[in-house]
């Protein structure tokens, strides 16, 4: 085989890997978002508006009943469209960048292992790229999910109308409100993904197999443990981000928070430490199964696509169709 053919083969494999990573990540994110959307709506409203007054019993059940009563079934899936629209590029970008950075940082001493520091760098880089590219869609999602609690504001009619209105009324800055805590939230994946990789490696060694042959059950366990640990450690930034993203929707209240520091100070003064963990229980109920669905789906879809992917051509003018 000539050097040109080898170069072409390598390029084709790289493109195929990119497509596999992006497609598997997007599909996994969409599946997870659809399953847990009602809990996401409740979590976002608790973050922005706090606990409802004189609440008795389960906050989650009461919130679900209240949403269904006042807004109908549609209210429980408010913001699903921008969520999926954001998650498609979100996980597509994340897993693609993450896998590419892992490839660059992986040791070349024959062990092909990635160090903990390498995992952290890959997760942080992928998280930053994802946050910057998808922040406008998360702003829209937050406002669509909370506008039902503000009858005095003009509601957004769709994702496009929300994007257009925010751009017109608040400028590009409005689309990137909450970007600072979102970037700070990269610490979440910097904890979650290295923990996920380490747990998988531990399980693989325990079962005397390789990471890419772990059972779906083991992948689910690894993803749930890593998600719970990362969520509890980094949750406060989500409260700050949600409040900054939502505040521009209601002009009657003006700008309540001047920035991240001001928002942090006001939440602490008014609500104390518990204020930074509003909706945390709901968030864990949402994100843990979401992480299990996302990571397990990603691993299984990714493996399946690699099994059926088409090998590069081995002869000129005649493609060879083989499963790898």
Secondary structure, 3 states (H helix, E strand, C coil): CCHHHHHHHHHHHHHHHHHHHHHHHHHHHHHHHHHHHHHHHHHHHHHHHCCCCCCCCCHHHHHHHHHHHHHHHHHHCCCHHHHHHHHHHHHHHHHHHHHHHHHHHCCCCCCCCCCHHHHHHHHHHHHHHHHHHHHHHHHHHHHHHHHHHCCCCCCCCCHHHHHHHHHHHHCHHHHCCCHHHHHHCHHHHHHHHHHHHHHHHHHHHHCCCCHHHCCHHHHHHHHHHHHHHHHHHHCHHHHHHHHHHHHHHCHHHCCCCCCHHHHHHHHHHHHCHHHHHCCHHHHHHHHHHHHHHHHHHHHHHHHHHHHHCECCCCECCECCCCEC
